[in-house]
Amino acid sequence: MAQALTVNEMKSETGPTWCPGCGDFAVLQALSKAIVDLKLDTDNTLIVSGIGCSSNLPHFLRTYGFHSIHGRSLPVAQGAKLANPGLTVIAAGGDGDGYGIGMGHFVHSVRRNIDMTYIVMDNQIYGLTTGQTSPTSETGHKTKSTPEGNIERPVNPISIALAAGATYVARGFSGDPATLAELIKGAIQHKGFALVDVFSPCVTYNKNNTYAWFRENVTKVTHDPSDWDAAMIESRRWGAKNIPYGLFYKKEGTPTYEEQDVVLGQGVIPVKAKLGLGHDQVQEIVKEFY
Amino acid sequence: MSVNGLHPTPKGPVSSGTSPALRDVTVRITGAAGEGVSSMGEIFARMCSRLGYHVNSYTSYQSVIRGGHVWFQVRAANEKVRTHGHEPDVVLALNPAAADIHVGEVKPRGGVILDSAFTAAAQKTTPGARVASLPLSDMAKQFEPKGIMKNTVALGAMCGFLDMPVDAMNDALQWNFEGKGPAVVQANHSAAKAGYEATQKQFGKVDWVPKPAGKPKLLLTGNQAIAAGALAAGMTFYAAYPMTPASSILHYLAEEGSKYGCVVKQVEDEIGVINMTIGAAHAGARAMCGTSGGGFALMSEALGMAGITETPLVVVESQRGGPSTGLPTKTEQGDLWQMLGASQGDFPKAILAPGWIEDAFQSTVDAFNWAEKYQMPVLVASDLVLSEHLETVDALPFDAVKIDRGEWASSANAPGENGFLRFKYTPSGVSPRAVPGTPGRAYTAGSDEHDEHGYLVSDILSGIPKFVEVRREMMEKRMRKLVTLMHHDAKTPVTFGPANAQVTLVGWGGNWGPLVEGSQWLTAEGIPTNVVHFKQVWPFPVQEAKRLLSHAKVLVGVESNFTGQFCRLLRGETGIDVHHKLLKYDGEPIYPAEIAHAVKAWLGTSRGPAVNPQEPKVPARLGGGAASGRKVVH
């Protein structure tokens, strides 16, 4: 078992390539702290990402990682978890990756409730492609691709996750790394699919939703996180001094996909199975064809 | 060839003609979707395989759930039967529209079974053929008030006409209906008996049906062979999104896979399917997904990710008529270049295109071994006919299955990822792999270009001379795997027929059956013909292709697509251009008769049916005639 005792020990040989001041540093730090605090076996932890600035994250941690293609972190992560339910599986990426090109997978992952964590570094802009509108860009936001201002309404990932039957829904803020680390810890510990959407400001391309803007406008949630209706109402708040973050909703006891799957529910770990068929199994297959 | 519907009366017993030596019986059951056509076809096929006949079959169906027009053809003989044949000996028509289409195609020695209400259609029956005009619905109502068992009555009538053993018929009915309880089985037995006795009484015994002479055979589809091969190869994860004609792999595995520890997952779309499969494979499962051309198009991007992350992946691509939604229930080999070209950039992959049922089993096993040995995607290219048709085999090669998981890095004592070169440069191109959970081997696999550790060289290091070199080395390392594969594992094309043939037919994938029967036919008619069949279409076996084809006297490419996709690959890889192409793109199977007729036309020896009454006619509906979706390129 490999274990990191400090956040520093979580660092890999390659350092982050993010812009100085990027919100993603705080997410990396908070995730590292969560892994250290939970005493996770780093050799038994897999972090899967998509494509985008934030999706480079797995390279900077001393766990197993899979840096997949744009929008596909969730299916890759779920496949790994179904093949080896013993792994701690965390998917990570940005808002374009998860709520744009990967939105379909997001909704289905929520309703599927595989035991894993999904961290979205939401900066409301496309960073790696140099500043186009994103699914979470506010209406009116002027970007390279919307010079007259974004005329669409942003998606609300918290509401969507709640509507799709999520069992753990949280929103963090890179400006409050201590709370973020706790939300991530809770997500990893939660049995089922856990979403942590993080306001992670882009200091280069998003001049609207900056650290200062968020600090001015965010408030901590105060409702009972077991109250779905309250969570839904809270999730719809947005605007001046009215943007809640924290744990929106948590429901324990919902069976995970793995627990209900006909094979995995019996405790089978596919990657550890002895491969190949025995004589009786061959006979059983062949019998069906006579 | 005759396509005018005139059928000369044969002198003495004749075969269908595809293989002059083959004594066979061919039946065609027709009706609308929902009338039980497929069930009756499967029951008849099961009866024949249990009697010891070899069987081949084909279901022609449409993208409708109720109504429309369906026909199911079963051909049985004591020898191996590689196609479903041409004109039937018996047509069983469950509605007047179906009767109208098919009764004129029955062989003169044969018979037609239909409802006595279909009087107009019955008159179109081939002269000489006998007609059992029975009150099917009324007869069925004796056993069930709504008359839903009229198909069973008709099946019994067909078995009676062919003088099949009653016990075998009842046994096959029981096989089909036993899930519905003994009362249903009994009612079907009674209904079938009524039909059986009616035709026996009307016609007596026919003398041309070969008596069964073999042992009971396995009867299965290509998709079942693929699924069984995957289970035999140790598959523990299968994902798919429903798409004809690959769906029956999902259905089989959803039903059976759990018994063998295989997780089976229907995913939200094919993009999710392949990415989930890659995740499972990366974690260490033997993982496969299956789809048809449209779904495969969605999978393209991730296929390249499997290439660059060196993830073992098996994808079944069962082709149907394209482009776009195309012909969802019809066959084609139109996706070869899609498979060859899928995903951006160069990366190693292999394409296996099995030709027959046992080959579908074996190719799937090979695909899993290649995927893990060479840590790359391997495609199994099937098509609708191969995937969905029922055929008998004496055995499936379970005993020959060897599981080769390739090179693995054992766990390391030193923690962290420093020491592990997951993408190490090696002479073979294969780098020992470790899966998440292996102590001391943590690394990150990336879809970006990377160095031996897996560290990205695509962003801040891009363009720096040292890392330009890394890119070059890594590209060469990956592509070297195909050289290693060709050295150790290449599949020699399969040949059939005389060595010094006058004509050589070349093809690939699921057309093996018509190629062989077409060559047998030509050879029997004095035109020695052989077959060279490619089941490994990528990496292309260049040397073997040159050895087998460069001296061919008349080389004929036969494939089911418009542009001659395989012929183009052959020419590109070897410089060998076929002399003639027989290309079919109407969605129907290629018939041996078409091959024989086309070759004879090219050789200037075409003879009409009046000269050779054994020569089967290919009705226009089945692709006969040059203007019906078959292109002959001189």
Interface residues (C-beta under 8 A of the other chain):
Chain A: M1 A2 S12 E13 T14 T17 T42 D43 N44 T45 L46 I47 V48 I51 N56 P58 H59 R62 T63 Y64 G65 F66 H67 S68 I69 R72 L74 P75 V76 A77 Q78 G79 A80 K81 L82 A83 N84 G86 L87 G104 H105 H108 D261 V262 V263 L264 V268 P270 V271 A273 L275 G276 L277 Q281 V282 E284 I285 V286 E288 F289 Y290
Chain B: S49 R50 P216 K217 L218 L219 L220 Q224 A228 L231 A232 A233 G234 T236 F237 A239 E256 G257 S258 K259 Y260 G261 C262 V263 V264 K265 V267 E268 D269 I271 G272 V273 N275 M276 T277 I278 G279 A280 A281 H282 A283 G284 A285 R286 A287 E301 A302 M305 T309 L396 F398 V401 I403 R405 P415 G416 E417 N418 V435 P436 G437 T438 P439 G440 R441 A442 Y443 T444 A445 G446 S447 D448 H453 G454 Y455 L456 D459 I460
